[in-house]
């Protein structure tokens, strides 16, 4: 299964609703500056639900990442590297004591509107949509122990900890999980994952909306492995000169749709449909108000 890359363009219908004006809680103070030209990697920490709830920091973070976190857009709705919002920044913000995660997202929205005059609207576009159901051969996931919840207590801004395994797939520390990919080989070690979390992650990987039709209300443990076609990804990113011998290698493992059925006992059924995507109307090139 090739991972779809959605560009915010080529829409079929437009809605008349625009968004941008923010109301609600704001950061007590915030600094937002361009990242250093030689900065490598993204490091974010702090905020509600972390060990440092009062101070949120991000270095070398793309504006699109902040937009996604602020509004909760799935990847098919707003591309994580949308052309409008690739500039990178260093952010430090003071969060009021006792703020919830929902209030924190409202603070991020207010920051984007105030400093970048960020405005957008929704449009509908034809795309592949998916339904997730239990496959005919039956469920292959293990039900998690009572009280186990995926990601409980983890920093929501942190990438999962992992290292390269002998088989080319990511290896996670004992008792920890996550989603990680290396050289076209992807692994999702799920611990206490609900169906809501399942469809959200599958939607991100497939580049289209996923509807839950499983009827499953529990939480599950599983180990899912699949591959993507790196040559296809590089061609789609506009860097065909980097493809080279990758074009002859093909996918680095079973496709995601097939892997979900054979390894988890779940079935992804695709059809053409329409879904809302985000179209950015305005975003300033440089933040104001520092």
PyMOL commands that set and color helices and strands:
alter all, ss='L'
color gray80, all
select helices_A, chain A and resi 63-71+83-85+101-116+195-206+230-236+240-242+246-249+256-264
alter helices_A, ss='H'
color red, helices_A
select strands_A, chain A and resi 13-19+29-34+43-45+55-62+88-94+119-134+142-143+162-164+170-172+178-182+185-193+210-212+220-227+266-282
alter strands_A, ss='S'
color yellow, strands_A
deselect
rebuild
show_as cartoon
